[in-house]
Amino acid sequence: MPVEIRMPALSPTMEEGTLSRWLIKEGDTVQSGDVIAEIETDKATMEFEAADDGIVGRILVTDGTAGVAVNTPIALLLEEGEPVSAIQTPHAPVADKAPLPAPNADAMAPSAEQASQYGTKSRIFASPLARRLATEKGIDLNTLAGSGPRGRIVKADVEQAKSDPRPHSQPARRDAVPADAPKAPDNDIRPLYADRSYVETALDGMRKTVAARLTEAKQTIPHFYLRRDIRIDALLSLRKQLNQSLDTRGVKLSINDFIIKACALALQQVPAANAVWAGDAILRMHPSDVAVAVAVEGGLFTPVLRDAETKTLSALSTEMKDLAARARERKLKPAEYQGGSFAISNLGMYGIDNFDAVINPPHGSILAVGAGKRKPVVQDDGELGSATIVSVTLSADHRVIDGAVGAEFLSAIADYLEHPLAILA
């Protein structure tokens, strides 16, 4: 009996993906652990390994197909000695690496006849989160009608079922819309610009994820903000000296490398700030796992520098450059951009003086860093002088970090940056 290879969930937020490229063809023999395809998630392009041994009997989804729901059959694997005739479905030739439009619902979901031929029951198309919620609430997914792509059951459908007093033994047709149902926001917006010229850009997986997470952050996290100006003349002088000595090793330290290290040490000095919100608890972390925002086309990544407090400036610099380069190529693994307790967002290179960053859940805080600029200052002796000033803003989750703790944390960051020799101690 043919074994179905299904679209995997390669990240916690993945509900669908693009089958970028097959690395096998029909008739090939594969073993468990062989890399058989490249799949683009909402965050990165990742390799997909076979879970079973066998011979590729049929490729069901072609290269370049977008919007393939998680758990959808994408290929059929035959056991050793099993004839291709065991697959009794009609077969159309698969174009060699020619992107095709995303298949429709009927093409993506097997018919009852196909399900019978494959020896499987008719499957329920639902996101992993929807399945978990349904299990927790004791809701039978068979009673729900999905509102997601190709009729897929999503979180909102399960939540609606929890509050809907109507019996669900007879689910409503998916194309049945109540007469008084509100219009989608798009239907209200586009007519406003009917006489204007514009280009419409569809939301890709990354932009959908960014939008969802930032909306969640601003709606559910009680932000408070602490601001401070930091003098970095001593840091600039030390950086120049270190770069001269590191030149032969091909290492060039950035101001951001010093900021990463200063924040990592400050998290150790103020452990109450090194925490994340876990819904029903606060997790107080021991290592300083610092995330750094990296802008990429269509969105951003926050790769995490783990155990940053233990690493030298040159090691942090080298690791950060590697993570940033692979982030821009969307080659990061989920383990490289998930986790951490704190993040840094630096827009100084764009000439931004200061800004307020949005916390990346479940982090407890994020530091927004502006540009270093020469400004007039009053010296310790009371005379007017000038100094290079960086304005920073700490956005903190008040559920995790109290005001006094946030102030102590930001003060520790400033002390390290204004007295950078302590970073090297």
N, C-alpha and C positions, 0 to 999 in steps of 0.2 A: 504494500500500500504506500503510495507516495507520501513523503513527509513535507509539510508546508514550511517554507522559510518565510517568516513574517517580519514586517517592518518593526525594528526594535525601538524602544524608548531609550535614547542615549543620553538624556539629561532629565532632571526632575521636572522641568517645565515643558518638555517636548510632548506635543500632542500630534504633530504631523511633521513631515520632513520632505526633503528632495532627494531622490535617488540619483546622486550626481553621476556615478560611473560604476558599471560592473567590472570586476577584475577577473571574471570567469565567463565562460560561454557554455551553451548547451552541449552536453556530452563530456564535459570535463569531470574528472574525479576530484573530489574535495575531501579533506579530513577535518575533524573537529579542531578548531583553532586557526585554520587557514583564513587569511583576509580575503573576503570575496567581493566586497563593494565599498565604495565611499559614499557616505550619507551626510547631507547638510542639514544640521539642526537649526534651532533659532539662534545658536551662538557660534557654531563652528562646523567645519567639515571633518568628519571622523571616519576611521576605518571600522568596518563591520566584519566580525569573524563568524565562521560557520560553527554551529553548535553540534552538528552531527556529521558522520561520515556518509558518503554516498556519491552518486553520479547526478549531475545537473540534468534533469529531464525536461524542464520547461522554465523559461524566464517569463514571468507574468507582467512585470512592470519594467518598462524600457529606461535606458539612460536618459537623464535629464527630466524625468517626470517629477513635477512639484505637487505639493499638497497631499502626499501619501500618508494616510492616517496610521498611527501606531497600531500594530497588531494586524495590519492588512497583509494577506499573502502576497509575496513579491516573487517567489520562485518555488518550484517543486523539485524535491530531491528523491531520486530513486535509490533503493537499496541495491547492494551488489547482486547482479544477476537478474534484477527485475527489469522486464522489457518496457520500452517506451510506450507500448500499447496499453500499459496499465493506466496511463493518463488518457481518459476518454473524452476530454473536452476539445472543442475545435481549436485549432492553433493557427495563428497568423504569424508570418515571419516578423522577427524583431529587427528593427532598423539598428545598424551598427553605430552606436554613439550619436544618434540623431535625436535631439530633444523633441519630444512630442507634447501636445497639450495635456494638462492634467485630466485623467479619466473621470468620467461621470460616476454617479453613485452606483449605477447598475454594473459598470465595468469593475468598480473597486470591490463590490460585495458579491460573494458567490451566490448563485441562484440556489433554490432548493434542490434542483436536479444535480448541480455541481457538488453541493454539500453531501448529497447521497453518494455520488461517485467517489468522493474523497473519503467517505466513511466518517464524516464529522457532522456534528449537529450545527444547525444554523446559528451563527455567532451573533452576539450583541456587540454593536460598535459603541464603545464608551471610553472616555478618557480615564487614565489611571486614577486621577483625583475623584472623578465621578463614581468610579467603582468603590473606592475606599469610603467615600461619604455614604453611599448607598448601603454598604455593609454595616457601617457604624449605626445607621438609622433603621436598619432592618427593612429597607425598601427594595422590592423586586424590580430589577432593571427591565424585565420583560413588560412591566406595566407602564413604562415611560416612553414618550415620544421625544426623540432627540432634535434639538434646534441647532446643533453644530454642523460643520461641513459634512455633506453627504449623509445627513440625518444622524450624525454621531451624538450620543448623549454626553453632555458636558455638565460641569458643576452647577450651573444655573438651573438646569432641568431637575436635578436632584433637590436643590434648595426649594424650588417651586413646589415640588411634590410634598415636601415636609410641611408647607403651609397651606397647600391647596386642600380644602375640605371635601372636594369631590372624590368619589371612588376612582381608583386607577385601574380597575380590572378591564376597562374598555378605553384605552388611551385615545386621545384625540388625534385625528389625522394631522400629519405634519404640515400639510398645506392649508389647514383650516385656520383662518385668522379671524378673531372676533371683530365685529363691526366697529366697536369702540376702542380697539387696540391702538395705542399711540404709534405714530409713524417713527421709523428709524431716524436718528439724527441726520443722516445723510440726506434724506428726503426733504428735511426742513432747511438744510444749508445750501445745497446746490442751486435751488431756484433764486437765491439771493444774488448769485453771481452769473445768472443766465446770460447777461449782456456783456460780461467781461471775458477777456482771454486768459486762460490758465491751462496748465498741464496737470492732470490728475496722476498721482503716484500711489499705487496700491501698497498697503502695509505688508512688509515681509515679516518673517518670524521674529527677527531681532527687534524691529520697531514695535511690534505687538507686545513683546515681552517687556521692553523698556517702558512702554506706556502703562502696562498693567502694574508693574512694580512701583513706578513713581506715583501712580494714582493711589496705590495701596499705602505707600509711605506717607504721603501728605494727608491722607484721610484717617489713618489709624495711628500714626506716631506723633505724640505731643512734642514737637520740636521746641527747643529754646536755643538762643544764640549768644555766644560770648565772643567779643571782638578784642583784638590787641594789635598794636604796632610793635614790630620787632626790628632792632638794629642788627644788620648782618655784615658790617664792615670787617669785623674780626674773622667772620666765616669766609668772606671773599678773599682775605689775605691768606688764610690757612689753605683754602682750596687752591690758590695759585701756587703755593709752595708744594703741596702734595702732587699736583698735576705735573709739575716740573720733574719731580722724582719718579713719577709713575709713567712718564712718557715712553721710556724704553720698554715697558710692558704692554704698551698699547691701551692703557686704561686712562680715561679722562672723566674725572668726577664732575657731576652736575650739582647745582644747588639742591635739586630734588633729592639726590642721594643723601645729603646731609639732613634734609628734612625727614626722610624715611627713618634714618638711624636715630635722630633726636626723638621722634614719636615713639619708636620701639622702646627706647630707654625710658621715656616718660611713662609708658604703660607699665613698665616694671616698677617704677618709682611710686606710681599711684595705681595700685592694682584694682581699686574699686572702679576705675574707668575702663579696665580691660574686661569688658563684659558684653554679653549679647542677650537679647530678649527672646525667650523660648516659649512665650504664650502663657504657660502656667508656672514658669520659674525664670530666674536669672542665672545664666551660666557665667561664672567668673573664670576666665581663662588664665592659664599659667604662662604659656609662651606668648610672645608678641607677634601675632600673625597680621601683618599690615597689608591691606589692599590698596592698590593705586589705580585711579581711573585712567584709562587709555582710550582716546577718541579713535574710532574707526569709521569707515564709510557706513552711514546708515544707523549709527548707534555708538555704544561704548562697551568696553570690557573693564572689569576690575580684577586683574590678576593679583594673586596673593603671594607675598614674600613671607614664607613661614620661618619662624624662629629668627626673626630679623634682629633681635637684640643680641644674638650670638655671632652675627656675621660682621666682617670688616666692611668698611666703606667700599673698597674695591670689589669685594665679592657681591655686595648688594648692587653696585653699579652694573657689573657684568650680568647678573641675573635679571635685573630690571630691563636692560636693553634686549635681552633674549626674549623675555616674556612679551614686551611691547611689540617686537618685530613679529612674533608668531600670532599675537592678538590681531594685528592689522591684516595678517593673512588668513585669519579665522582658523588657526591650527592649534589652538589651546585645547587641552583636555579639560573636562569638567572639574577635575580635582585641582586644576591650576587657577580657576577663577571662582570657586565656591569656598565658603568659609571665611575665616578672619573675623575680627571683632571691631575693627576700626578701619577707616579708609581716608585717603588723601586725594583731593582734587585740586590740581594746580593749573590755573589759567594765566599765570604770570607771563608765559611766553607769548600770549596774545595781547599783552599790554593792559589787561584788566587790573584795576587798582584793588578792588575787593568785591566779594559776592558771598551769597549764602548758598551752601550746597545742601542737597536733599539727602537724608540718611538712606543708605542702602540696607534694607532689612536683611538679616536680623541684627546688623551692627548696632552698637550702642552710640556711636558718634562718627563724625566725618569732619576733616579739617579742610577748609577752603583757603587756598593760597593765592595771593595776588602778586603783581610784579614788584620787583625791587627797584625803588626810585630814590634819587637824591632829594632830600627834603630839609628845610631849615629845622633845627632843633636847639633847645636850650641845653648847653653843656652842664656838667656837674658843678662847674665854677660859676654858673650863672650867665656866662657869656653865650652869645648867639653863634651857632655853628651850623654845620650840615652833616648829614649821615645818610647812609643807604637804608631805607626803611621798607620792610615787607609788611603789608596788612594781612592778617589772617582772621578767619571766623571759624569757631568751633560750633557745629550744629550737634546738639546732644539730645538723646531720647530721655525725657524726664522720667519715664518708667524705670529706666536703668541707672541713670546718672543724675544725682542731685546737683543743684547749682554750685554748692561749695566744692564738691568733688570735681565738677567740670572746670571750675576756676583754678583749682590746684593742678589739674592735669595740664591746662593750657599754660599755666605759669611754668611748669616743669619743661614743657616744650620750648618756651621762650628762653629759659635759662640755658638750655643746651645749645640753642642756636646763637645766643649772644656770647656764650663762652664755649666755643666749639672744641677747645682742647679736651674738655670733659668727655666729648664723644669718643676720643681716641684712648681714653684711660682704660 
